[in-house]
């Protein structure tokens, strides 16, 4: 969560995705997706305070849960 908060602060300062990637917080593609999310949520507005960690975590996509390891042939047993 620390990386997302730091990246959000960098985005609010006007840093580009390339500068965020150079700092080692996250890659350019991930920074671009995070910028889109931050724009949608209004987090880049300097008049608003930074969102809480819980709000950032809730806005991020839930982690992918792997499918159960069930055989495709199980129906034919």
C-alpha positions in Angstrom: 0.0 0.0 0.0 3.0 2.3 0.7 4.0 2.2 -3.0 0.5 3.2 -4.2 0.4 6.1 -1.7 3.8 7.3 -2.8 2.9 6.9 -6.5 -0.3 8.9 -5.8 1.7 11.7 -4.3 4.0 11.7 -7.3 1.1 11.8 -9.7 -0.4 14.7 -7.7 2.9 16.6 -8.1 2.7 16.1 -11.9 5.3 13.3 -12.3 5.0 11.2 -15.4 4.7 7.4 -15.5 8.3 7.3 -16.7 9.5 9.2 -13.7 7.5 6.9 -11.3 9.0 3.9 -13.0 12.5 5.4 -12.7 12.0 5.8 -9.0 11.2 2.1 -8.6 7.7 2.4 -7.2 6.0 0.6 -10.1 6.3 0.0 -13.8 5.1 2.4 -16.5 2.1 0.4 -17.4 0.9 -0.1 -13.8 1.5 3.6 -13.2 -0.6 4.5 -16.2 -3.5 2.2 -15.0 -3.2 3.8 -11.5 -3.3 7.3 -13.0 -6.6 6.4 -14.8 -8.1 5.0 -11.6 -6.9 8.1 -9.6 -8.5 10.4 -12.2 -11.8 8.5 -12.1 -11.9 8.7 -8.3 -10.8 12.4 -8.2 -7.7 11.7 -6.1 -5.5 13.9 -8.3 -7.3 17.0 -7.3 -5.0 19.0 -5.1 -7.9 20.5 -3.1 -8.9 17.1 -1.8 -6.9 15.3 0.9 -5.2 12.0 0.1 -7.5 9.0 0.4 -7.1 6.6 3.3 -5.3 3.3 2.7 -8.6 1.4 3.0 -10.1 3.5 0.3 -7.2 2.9 -2.1 -7.3 -0.8 -1.4 -11.0 -1.0 -2.0 -10.7 0.8 -5.3 -7.9 -1.5 -6.6 -9.0 -4.7 -8.3 -9.4 -7.6 -6.0 -6.6 -10.2 -6.3 -7.2 -12.9 -8.8 -8.2 -16.2 -7.2 -7.0 -19.2 -9.1 -9.6 -21.6 -10.3 -9.9 -24.9 -8.5 -7.8 -27.6 -9.9 -10.7 -29.7 -11.2 -10.2 -31.9 -14.2 -12.3 -31.2 -17.2 -12.9 -35.0 -17.4 -14.6 -35.1 -14.0 -18.0 -34.9 -15.5 -17.5 -38.1 -17.4 -16.5 -40.3 -14.4 
